[in-house]
Structure formats: structure tokens, C-alpha cells
Amino acid sequence: MWDHIRSLMAGWKNAFIPYLQWIGELKDKKTIRADLIAGITVALVLVPQSMAYAQLAGLPVYYGLYASFLPPMIAALFGSSRQLATGPVAVVSLMTAAALEPLATSPDTYLAYAMLLALMVGIFQMFLGLFKLGVLVDFLSHPVVVGFTNAGALIIATSQLGKVFGVFAERAEHHYETVWNTLLAAAEGTHAPTLLMALIAFGIMWGVKRFYPAMPGVLIAVVVTTVLAWTTGFADAGGKVVGTIPDGLPSFSIPTFEVTTIWSLIPAAITISLIGFMEAISIAKAMAARTRQRLNANQELIGQGLSNVFSGMFSGYPVSGSFSRSAVNINAGAITGFSSIVTGVVVMITLIFLTPLLYHLPQATLAAVIIMAVINLIKIDPIIHAWKAQPHDAVVSVVTFVLTLAFAPHLDKGIIIGVLLSLGLFLWRTMRPRFAQLSRYKDGTMRDIRVRKLQTSPQISVVRFDGSLYFASAGYFETKMLGVVAANPDLKYIILDGEGINQIDATGEEVLHHLWERLQAQGITLVVARMKKQFMDTIRRTGLKDKMGDEIFYSRIGLALNYVWDQLGDSYDRDNCPLRSPLASNRA
């Protein structure tokens, strides 16, 4: 036990020093220069994006800058991806707002709960990473994530309509009702200067992306609209601007909270942890494949967890890896995590010296930034592809999409139902795996007699079960085996081809045991071929292998057939048996 504890402690110690893997590479001046350029480039995108996402999360815009200061540095130092850009992201910001709005009773409690939520998300991610439980993320199947992301993108985009049109609408119980109220308010009286400012921002970002993709379109839109708002008196005309941003860095603080608040935030914290990490690890894997670096999912969980913990302790809110900024980072030439250190330093400089320049930044511009960012998240092709691969998966994706929209702002309900549906369909498929009765094909292989219209022996039946023999499929296996017996009254031997059986649980072992006894009572011998190690280990531990006898287990179907033919004796015409291979006289 003590050896296990020492091993675990050593693993925890190693989890906090991954930066040693790339810090030595900074001796190369070319690497430092590439990371400096990449870090500054990402910062030019991050500063306006983080302010927009904080607004989406229901927080003052400068809290987005707080969440962009230390978290990128911490994630780079303790994660395993060298180019992953961490900070505020759209989906996590939306989920933060959805989690906090029903609980917070005042602006102060809202801010405190946002910090608490970041701490909880970070602690949960660190727990998963330290105990190597990153496998839990696999429960979020790709169709569920696609459906949720598409719905989330629509919710995010429509949530900004009020700021684009310069109108206010009361929040309703459901998001679609709020959107309808916003459209009615816009029809009654759109604020023209606000709409014009949003359209200018949209035009600049679209134009730059279309004709000058290497230029920072978001930053250009922010600068142009801020100057326009300042010179035209946009705020005096009723347009909403960012206003005063406190200068200086966030201070260390632990939010005060009640135990009941923690219990209320646990579902949201778990959901944000998994969804946020899924987003982060997806882009990290794509970049790792491109750079051929080694990626450790559990180490990345630790890095993301620590970044959220620091975000919560320094007036931030939950963060994650960003698709768009990570793409900017690697395309700008980032080699090591030092680029994220540079990004954090640029944000620090902005907080200390540049916040007065952001006073006249129109909120309509930030809304336009959000909408432009999430448009790329709406993707129909993955759903179509899922339908081609497996229609059930496409159904899961569509159901998750529809329910997430219907339940919004309660986003967790849609994704939980999607996960349960995905697991339920998986269970349904594995409950009825393919069961085939086999015979020899002209090329010597064993094929399904129904598919190939093959003849088989009335006394010998070879069957294959293409699935694990566990509690949900064991009854089906027994039914199909007894069906073979009922359809062949002269049957003497059944050869079970176990190549497709990966596992067997207690229920499967019990069913196999009773089936063997039942066949024995009817004068039918069950012979087993090509069973895998995990199957054989189980029946050895239970003693079933000893009861059935070593002589009925074979590594190949040909050997099993030779045994059966020997047992049937000379009275059986093996040369004309449909199960005999036509390729060689000595091959079964």
C-alpha cells in the first residue's frame, strides 16, 4: 500500500513540473522571437474577445481581462499542449451566465459566485487529472457535443440581438421567449446609431477576414468603432459604451459563500468542466497531430484546472482553451508555451496602462465580436456525416440540439439528456449484436450462411457472436443459440467462434454455464474456438473451464472441426462436409 501511495505522490509531483519540457528550448533566439510574435498576435485578439465574452457571461467587461491575465500563463506552464491558448470562451461564458443568473440576488453576489464557480471548475478538473480520470470526458460523445455546440452558438448569437439593436427586453423563462421579446422591442424602436455601429463592426471584421486574413480584424473593428464613438458623441446620443474600466491588476481574494451555494453550483461546475475541457482537448489534439508533439490528456486537465483555480482567486470566471485563438497562435508560429506567457504580459500591460482608451468602446461592437466568433461554431456537415456513419448518432445530435434550445437558459438539461440518450442507444445496439451461423465459402473462409446462401452440416453448426457477453446481451445470446438447436433436429455439435466476444461478465458466464448444461442434457456438445484471453481468464477463475473440459477449447476453427469429425467417427463423410475447406485436403 505504501508503495502505491509513494507512486501516487510522485505522479502528483511530476504533474506540476511539465514546463521543464519546453523551457530549455527558449535558449534558441528563433524560438523566442517566434513565440513573442505569436503571443502578441494572440493578445490583440484576446483583449477585445475577453471583454465581449465577459459581457456574455453577465459580468463587467474588465472581468474578461482579469480572466485573460494569469490563466493563459498557468495553463501553458502546467498543461501538456504548447500552443493551446487558454482564456474566456463563448460557450463557457454562456454556461456561466446560465448557471449564475437564477442564483445571484445582486451584482456583488453574481461576481462572487462567478469566482466561486471558477474555483469549483478548476478543482474538479484537477481532481480528474491527478487521479487520471480524463476518460470521463469520453462520455460526451461527438454527436452530443456537435448538437450542443450548434445550439449554444445560436443561443449566444441571439442573446446579443438586444445590444445590436440597442433595445432592452425582459428576460423570460425560456430563451426563445426572450428572443421574441427582443425582436418585438426592436420592431417598435431600434436605436439607429447602435445598429449602425454594429453594422460597421460586422463589415470591418467580415471584410478583413475576406480580403486581408492575416490582419487582426477584431482589433481593427474595436479601434475604428471606438474612435467613431468618441468623435461622434455616440454615448451622448444614447449609445451604450464600455465606460470606466478600473486600472491595475486584480488582487488575490477568495470569494465568500454558503454551503448551499456550492450544492447549487455543482451540476453547472461539472458540466462546464467537461464541456470546457472537451473544447480544449479537441483543439490541442489537432495541433499535436500537426506539430507531432506528445499530448497528455490528464496533464492537460491539471493545467486547465489550475488556470481556473487562479482565475477564481484573481477575480476571474471559468476559462477554457479557445479554438480561434489557438489557431491564431499556431499559425503565428508559436513553438512553446512561452507565447502564452507573452499573451498574459500584454494583457497585464493593457490592465495597467491602456484601460482609459477603452472607455468609448461601443457594447454593440462587443456584441458583433461575439456573433462573428460563434458563427463558425454552427456546423451542419458533422451531423450529415454522422447520419451516413450511423443514423442513431445523428438522431442524438439533433435531439441534443433541439432540447438545448428548448431548455435554454438551463443548458445542462439538454446535454444531460443527450448523454443519456447516447448511452442508451449504445446499450441498445450492444444488447442485440450480430449472431451468424457460418459455413465455408468458396475462398475457404467462414461466412454467414444467410448472406452467402451457403449449405451447412445438419449435425455440426458453427456460430459467431459479434459482441461482448454481458448482462444486457446474455439473454439474446442464449435465445439465438437455442434457436439454432430448434432449427436443426439432428444437431450433435455447436462450435462457437468467439473471436468477436471481447468480454464476459458474471451474467454472461452464468448463461454460458447453464446453456452448456442444457445442451449436454440434449446430447449436444458445445465446442469453443478462438476465444480471447479476457474471456478465458474469466471462465478459469470461476472454474467453468474445468467443468467443460480442456478438450473442447481450440485456438482455430479448423482444429475444432477436426475434433468434432474425430468424435463423429468414420460414419461421418467429412470429405463432403460443407464446412470443409475447398482449398486444401488437409485444411479444415
C-alpha positions in Angstrom: 0.0 0.0 0.0 2.8 2.4 0.9 4.5 1.8 -2.4 1.2 2.7 -4.2 0.9 5.9 -2.1 4.6 6.9 -2.9 3.9 6.2 -6.6 0.8 8.4 -6.5 2.7 11.2 -4.7 5.5 11.0 -7.2 2.9 11.2 -10.0 1.4 14.3 -8.4 4.8 15.9 -8.1 5.6 15.3 -11.8 2.2 16.7 -12.7 3.3 20.2 -11.6 6.7 20.4 -13.5 5.8 19.9 -17.2 7.2 23.3 -18.2 10.7 21.8 -17.9 9.9 20.0 -21.2 9.9 23.2 -23.2 11.7 25.8 -21.1 15.1 24.6 -22.3 14.1 25.4 -25.9 14.0 29.1 -25.1 17.8 29.3 -25.5 17.2 29.4 -29.2 16.7 33.1 -30.3 14.5 32.0 -33.2 12.1 30.2 -30.8 11.9 33.3 -28.5 11.2 35.6 -31.5 8.5 33.3 -32.9 6.8 33.0 -29.5 7.0 36.7 -28.9 5.3 37.5 -32.2 2.7 34.7 -31.7 2.0 35.9 -28.1 1.4 39.5 -29.1 -0.8 38.4 -32.0 -3.0 36.3 -29.8 -3.2 39.2 -27.3 -4.5 41.5 -30.0 -7.4 39.1 -30.5 -7.8 38.1 -26.8 -8.2 41.6 -25.3 -11.4 42.5 -27.2 -12.7 38.9 -27.2 -12.3 38.5 -23.5 -14.2 41.8 -22.9 -17.0 40.6 -25.2 -17.2 37.2 -23.5 -17.3 38.7 -20.0 -20.3 40.7 -21.2 -21.8 37.4 -22.5 -21.2 35.9 -19.1 -23.2 38.8 -17.5 -20.1 40.3 -15.9 -18.4 43.7 -16.3 -16.2 43.7 -19.4 -13.0 44.1 -17.4 -13.5 40.8 -15.7 -12.8 39.2 -19.1 -9.4 40.9 -18.9 -8.8 39.6 -15.4 -9.6 36.0 -16.7 -7.1 36.6 -19.5 -4.1 37.7 -17.4 -2.9 34.7 -15.3 -4.9 31.7 -16.7 -3.1 31.6 -20.1 0.3 31.6 -18.3 -0.8 28.9 -15.8 -2.3 26.7 -18.4 0.9 26.9 -20.5 3.2 26.2 -17.6 1.3 23.1 -16.3 -0.6 21.8 -19.3 0.9 19.5 -22.0 -0.1 21.4 -25.1 2.4 24.1 -26.2 0.1 26.1 -28.5 -3.2 25.9 -26.7 -4.5 29.4 -26.0 -6.5 29.5 -22.7 -8.9 32.2 -21.6 -12.5 33.2 -21.8 -14.5 31.3 -24.5 -18.0 31.8 -25.8 -19.7 28.5 -24.7 -18.2 28.5 -21.2 -19.2 32.2 -20.8 -22.8 31.4 -21.8 -22.9 28.4 -19.4 -21.6 30.7 -16.7 -24.4 33.1 -17.2 -27.0 30.3 -17.3 -25.7 28.9 -14.0 -25.4 32.2 -12.1 -28.5 34.2 -13.2 -31.0 32.1 -11.2 -28.9 32.2 -8.1 -27.4 35.7 -7.8 -29.5 38.2 -5.9 -27.3 41.3 -6.5 -24.3 42.3 -8.7 -21.9 41.6 -5.8 -23.2 38.1 -5.3 -23.0 37.5 -9.0 -19.3 38.4 -9.1 -18.6 36.3 -6.0 -20.5 33.3 -7.5 -18.6 33.7 -10.8 -15.3 33.4 -8.9 -16.6 30.5 -6.9 -17.7 28.7 -10.0 -14.2 29.1 -11.5 -12.7 27.6 -8.4 -15.1 24.7 -8.4 -14.5 24.0 -12.1 -10.7 24.2 -11.5 -10.8 21.8 -8.5 -12.9 19.3 -10.3 -10.6 19.3 -13.4 -7.6 19.0 -11.2 -9.2 16.0 -9.4 -9.8 14.3 -12.7 -6.3 15.0 -13.9 -4.5 14.0 -10.7 -6.4 10.7 -10.5 -6.2 10.1 -14.2 -9.9 10.2 -14.7 -9.8 12.1 -18.0 -11.6 9.1 -19.5 -14.9 10.5 -18.1 -14.8 13.1 -20.9 -15.4 10.3 -23.3 -19.0 10.1 -22.1 -19.5 13.3 -24.1 -19.8 11.6 -27.5 -19.1 13.7 -30.6 -22.7 13.8 -31.7 -23.7 15.2 -28.3 -21.0 17.9 -28.4 -21.9 18.8 -32.0 -25.6 19.2 -31.2 -24.8 21.2 -28.0 -22.3 23.4 -29.7 -24.7 24.3 -32.6 -27.4 25.1 -30.1 -25.1 27.0 -27.9 -23.8 29.1 -30.9 -27.4 30.0 -31.8 -28.2 30.9 -28.2 -25.1 33.0 -27.9 -25.7 34.9 -31.2 -29.4 35.6 -30.4 -28.6 36.7 -26.9 -26.7 39.6 -28.4 -29.6 40.9 -30.5 -30.6 43.4 -27.9 -27.2 45.1 -27.9 -27.1 45.1 -31.7 -30.4 46.8 -32.0 -29.9 49.0 -28.9 -33.1 47.8 -27.2 -33.9 46.1 -23.9 -36.3 43.2 -23.3 -37.2 41.5 -20.1 -35.8 38.0 -19.7 -38.4 35.3 -19.9 -38.4 31.8 -18.5 -37.2 30.4 -21.8 -34.5 31.8 -24.1 -36.7 31.7 -27.2 -39.3 33.8 -25.4 -36.6 36.4 -24.6 -35.5 36.4 -28.2 -39.1 37.0 -29.3 -39.5 39.9 -26.9 -36.2 41.4 -28.1 -37.4 41.3 -31.7 -40.7 42.9 -30.8 -38.8 45.6 -29.0 -36.6 46.1 -32.0 -39.6 46.4 -34.3 -41.0 49.1 -32.0 -37.9 51.2 -31.8 -34.4 50.3 -32.9 -31.7 52.7 -31.8 -30.2 53.6 -35.2 -26.7 54.7 -34.0 -26.3 51.5 -32.1 -27.4 49.4 -35.1 -25.1 51.4 -37.4 -22.1 50.9 -35.1 -22.8 47.1 -35.0 -23.0 47.0 -38.8 -19.7 48.9 -39.2 -18.1 46.4 -36.8 -19.6 43.5 -38.8 -18.5 44.9 -42.1 -14.9 45.5 -40.9 -14.5 42.0 -39.4 -16.0 40.3 -42.5 -14.0 42.5 -44.9 -10.7 41.9 -43.2 -11.3 38.2 -42.9 -12.3 38.0 -46.6 -9.6 40.2 -48.1 -6.8 40.5 -45.5 -7.0 37.4 -43.4 -3.6 38.0 -41.8 -4.8 41.2 -40.3 -6.4 41.3 -36.8 -9.9 42.1 -37.9 -11.4 42.1 -34.4 -8.8 44.7 -33.1 -9.3 46.9 -36.2 -13.1 46.8 -35.6 -12.6 47.8 -32.0 -10.3 50.6 -32.8 -12.4 52.1 -35.6 -15.7 51.9 -33.7 -14.1 53.3 -30.5 -12.7 56.3 -32.4 -16.1 56.8 -34.1 -17.9 56.6 -30.8 -15.5 59.1 -29.3 -15.6 61.6 -32.2 -19.4 61.4 -32.9 -20.6 61.6 -29.3 -22.1 58.1 -29.5 -22.6 57.8 -25.7 -24.3 61.2 -25.6 -26.8 60.1 -28.3 -27.9 57.2 -26.1 -25.5 54.6 -27.3 -24.0 52.2 -24.7 -20.3 52.1 -24.3 -18.0 50.1 -22.0 -17.3 53.1 -19.7 -14.8 53.4 -17.0 -12.5 50.3 -16.5 -10.6 50.2 -13.3 -6.9 50.3 -14.0 -4.5 48.0 -12.2 -4.2 44.2 -11.8 -6.8 42.0 -10.0 -6.0 41.3 -6.4 -5.9 38.0 -4.7 -9.2 37.1 -3.0 -11.2 34.0 -2.0 -15.0 34.6 -2.5 -17.3 34.1 0.5 -20.0 31.6 0.0 -22.5 29.3 1.7 -22.6 25.6 1.5 -26.0 25.7 -0.2 -24.5 27.8 -3.0 -21.8 25.1 -3.6 -24.5 22.4 -3.8 -26.5 24.6 -6.3 -23.4 25.1 -8.5 -22.1 21.5 -8.6 -24.1 20.5 -11.7 -23.0 23.6 -13.6 -19.4 23.2 -12.4 -19.3 19.6 -13.6 -20.9 20.4 -17.0 -18.6 23.4 -17.6 -15.6 21.3 -16.6 -16.3 18.6 -19.1 -17.6 20.8 -21.9 -14.7 23.2 -21.4 -12.1 20.5 -21.3 -13.7 18.8 -24.4 -13.3 22.0 -26.3 -9.7 22.4 -25.1 -8.5 18.9 -25.7 -10.1 18.8 -29.2 -8.0 21.7 -30.5 -5.0 20.5 -28.5 -5.1 17.1 -30.2 -5.5 18.7 -33.7 -2.4 20.9 -33.0 -0.4 18.0 -31.5 -1.0 16.0 -34.7 0.2 18.9 -36.7 3.4 19.5 -34.6 3.9 15.9 -33.7 4.2 16.7 -30.0 3.2 14.4 -27.2 -0.1 15.2 -25.6 -1.2 14.0 -22.2 -4.9 14.4 -21.6 -4.6 14.1 -17.8 -1.8 16.6 -17.7 -3.9 19.0 -19.7 -6.7 18.6 -17.2 -4.3 19.7 -14.5 -3.2 22.7 -16.5 -6.8 23.7 -17.3 -7.8 23.1 -13.7 -5.0 25.2 -12.3 -5.8 28.0 -14.7 -9.4 28.0 -13.5 -8.3 28.0 -9.8 -6.1 31.0 -10.4 -8.9 32.7 -12.4 -11.2 32.3 -9.4 -8.6 33.6 -6.9 -7.9 36.7 -9.0 -11.4 38.0 -9.8 -11.9 35.9 -13.0 -14.5 33.4 -14.1 -14.3 29.9 -15.7 -12.0 29.7 -18.7 -11.0 27.1 -21.3 -8.9 26.5 -24.4 -10.1 28.6 -27.4 -10.4 27.2 -30.9 -10.0 30.5 -32.6 -7.1 31.9 -30.5 -5.2 28.6 -30.6 -5.5 28.6 -34.4 -4.1 32.2 -34.4 -1.3 31.1 -32.0 -0.1 28.2 -34.0 -0.5 30.0 -37.4 1.5 32.9 -36.0 4.4 30.5 -35.4 4.2 29.6 -31.7 6.6 26.9 -30.8 6.4 26.7 -27.0 4.2 27.8 -24.1 6.2 30.9 -23.8 3.8 32.5 -26.4 1.0 32.3 -23.8 3.3 33.9 -21.2 3.7 36.8 -23.6 0.0 37.0 -24.1 -0.6 37.3 -20.4 2.1 40.0 -20.1 0.4 42.0 -22.9 -3.0 41.7 -21.1 -1.2 42.9 -17.9 0.2 45.9 -19.7 -3.4 46.7 -21.0 -4.8 46.5 -17.5 -2.2 48.8 -16.1 -1.8 51.4 -18.8 -4.4 51.1 -21.6 -7.8 50.8 -20.0 -8.7 54.5 -20.4 -8.5 54.1 -24.1 -11.4 51.6 -24.0 -13.9 54.0 -22.4 -15.8 54.7 -25.6 -15.8 51.2 -26.9 -19.4 50.5 -28.0 -21.1 47.5 -26.5 -22.6 46.9 -29.9 -19.1 46.2 -31.2 -18.6 43.6 -28.5 -21.9 42.0 -29.4 -20.7 41.9 -33.0 -17.4 40.3 -32.0 -19.3 37.6 -30.1 -21.7 36.9 -33.0 -18.8 36.7 -35.5 -16.9 34.4 -33.3 -19.7 31.9 -32.8 -20.9 31.8 -36.4 -18.0 29.4 -37.1 -19.4 27.1 -34.4 -22.5 26.4 -36.3 -21.8 23.3 -38.4 -24.3 21.1 -40.2 -21.8 18.8 -42.0 -20.8 16.8 -38.9 -24.5 15.9 -38.4 -24.9 14.8 -42.0 -21.6 12.8 -41.7 -22.9 11.2 -38.5 -26.1 10.2 -40.3 -24.1 8.5 -43.0 -21.9 6.7 -40.4 -24.7 5.7 -38.0 -28.2 7.3 -38.2 -28.6 6.8 -34.4 -25.8 9.2 -33.8 -27.3 11.9 -36.0 -30.6 11.5 -34.1 -28.7 12.0 -30.8 -27.1 15.2 -32.2 -30.4 16.6 -33.4 -32.2 15.8 -30.2 -29.4 17.4 -28.1 -29.6 20.5 -30.4 -33.4 20.8 -30.1 -33.5 20.2 -26.3 -30.7 22.6 -25.6 -32.6 25.3 -27.5 -35.8 24.4 -25.8 -34.4 24.3 -22.2 -32.2 27.3 -22.5 -31.1 29.0 -20.4 -30.9 25.7 -18.5 -28.2 24.3 -20.8 -27.3 21.4 -18.6 -30.6 19.7 -19.2 -30.1 19.4 -22.9 -26.6 18.0 -22.7 -27.5 15.6 -19.9 -30.4 14.2 -21.9 -28.1 13.9 -24.9 -25.5 12.0 -23.0 -28.2 9.6 -21.5 -29.7 9.1 -25.0 -26.3 8.4 -26.4 -25.5 5.8 -23.7 -29.0 4.3 -24.1 -28.6 3.8 -27.8 -25.2 2.3 -27.3 -26.7 -0.1 -24.8 -29.5 -0.9 -27.2 -27.1 -1.7 -30.0 -24.9 -3.9 -27.8 -27.9 -5.8 -26.5 -28.5 -7.2 -29.9 -25.1 -7.8 -31.6 -24.9 -9.8 -34.8 -25.3 -13.5 -34.5 -24.3 -15.5 -37.5 -24.4 -19.2 -38.5 -21.3 -19.9 -40.5 -20.2 -22.2 -43.3 -17.3 -22.5 -45.8 -17.2 -20.0 -48.7 -15.5 -20.9 -52.0 -12.4 -18.9 -50.9 -12.0 -21.1 -47.8 -13.2 -18.5 -45.3 -16.2 -18.9 -42.9 -19.1 -16.7 -43.9 -22.7 -16.1 -42.8 -24.9 -18.7 -44.5 -27.8 -16.3 -44.8 -25.8 -13.6 -46.6 -23.9 -16.0 -48.9 -26.7 -18.6 -49.3 -24.5 -21.4 -48.1 -25.2 -25.0 -47.1 -24.2 -26.3 -43.7 -24.0 -29.7 -42.0 -27.1 -30.9 -40.2 -25.0 -32.4 -37.4 -22.5 -29.6 -37.0 -23.2 -25.9 -36.6 -20.6 -23.1 -36.4 -21.9 -19.9 -35.0 -20.4 -16.5 -34.3 -21.4 -13.9 -31.7 -20.1 -10.4 -32.5 -20.3 -8.7 -29.2 -19.4 -8.9 -25.5 -21.3 -11.5 -23.5 -22.6 -9.3 -20.6 -25.8 -8.8 -18.7 -27.7 -6.9 -21.5 -26.8 -9.4 -24.3 -26.5 -12.7 -22.5 -30.3 -13.5 -22.8 -30.2 -12.7 -26.5 -27.2 -15.0 -27.0 -29.0 -17.8 -25.2 -32.1 -17.3 -27.3 -30.2 -17.4 -30.6 -28.2 -20.5 -29.6 -31.4 -22.4 -28.7 -32.9 -21.2 -31.9 -30.1 -23.0 -33.8 -30.8 -26.1 -31.8 -34.5 -25.9 -32.6 -33.9 -25.4 -36.3 -31.5 -28.4 -36.6 -33.1 -31.6 -35.0 -30.1 -33.8 -36.0 -27.5 -31.4 -34.4 -24.7 -33.0 -32.4 -22.1 -30.3 -32.1 -22.1 -26.5 -31.9 -18.8 -24.7 -32.5 -18.9 -21.2 -31.0 -16.5 -18.9 -32.8 -15.6 -16.4 -30.0 -13.4 -14.0 -32.0 -16.0 -11.2 -31.6 -16.5 -11.7 -27.8 -14.3 -9.2 -26.1 -15.6 -9.5 -22.5 -17.8 -11.8 -20.4 -19.3 -10.7 -17.1 -20.9 -12.7 -14.3 -24.3 -12.8 -16.0 -22.7 -13.9 -19.3 -20.7 -16.6 -17.5 -23.8 -17.9 -15.7 -25.8 -18.0 -19.0 -22.9 -19.8 -20.8 -22.8 -22.3 -17.9 -26.5 -23.1 -18.0 -26.5 -23.3 -21.8 -23.7 -25.8 -21.8 -25.5 -27.9 -19.2 -28.8 -27.7 -21.2 -27.0 -28.7 -24.4 -25.3 -31.6 -22.7 -28.7 -32.8 -21.5 -29.9 -32.8 -25.1 -26.9 -34.7 -26.3 -25.3 -31.7 -28.0 -21.6 -30.8 -27.3 -20.6 -27.2 -27.2 -17.1 -26.6 -28.7 -15.4 -23.2 -28.3 -12.9 -21.8 -30.8 -10.8 -18.5 -31.0 -11.8 -17.2 -27.5 -9.8 -14.2 -26.3 -7.7 -14.1 -23.3 -10.0 -12.0 -21.1 -12.8 -14.5 -21.8 -10.7 -17.5 -20.9 -9.3 -15.8 -17.8 -12.9 -15.3 -16.5 -14.0 -18.9 -17.0 -10.8 -20.1 -15.5 -11.4 -18.1 -12.3 -14.9 -19.3 -12.0 -14.0 -23.0 -12.7 -16.3 -23.2 -15.7 -13.4 -24.2 -18.0 -12.5 -27.2 -15.8 -16.2 -28.3 -15.8 -16.5 -28.0 -19.6 -13.1 -29.8 -20.1 -9.9 -28.7 -21.9 -10.6 -30.9 -24.9 -13.4 -28.6 -26.2 -11.3 -25.3 -26.4 -9.3 -24.6 -29.6 -7.4 -21.7 -31.0 -8.7 -22.1 -34.5 -12.0 -23.2 -36.1 -10.2 -25.8 -38.2 -8.8 -27.5 -35.1 -12.3 -27.5 -33.5 -13.7 -29.1 -36.7 -11.0 -31.8 -36.7 -12.0 -32.7 -33.1 -15.7 -32.9 -34.0 -15.1 -35.0 -37.0 -12.9 -37.4 -35.0 -15.7 -37.7 -32.4 -18.3 -38.4 -35.1 -16.0 -41.2 -36.5 -15.8 -42.9 -39.9 -19.6 -42.9 -40.3 -19.5 -39.2 -41.0 -18.5 -38.2 -44.5 -16.1 -35.4 -43.7 -14.8 -35.1 -47.3 -18.2 -33.9 -48.5 -19.0 -31.8 -45.4 -20.0 -28.2 -46.4 -17.7 -27.0 -43.6 -14.6 -28.5 -45.1 -12.2 -26.1 -46.8 -12.1 -26.5 -50.6 -8.5 -25.0 -50.7 -6.6 -28.0 -49.3 -7.5 -31.5 -48.3 -5.6 -31.2 -45.1 -7.2 -27.9 -44.0 -10.4 -27.8 -42.1 
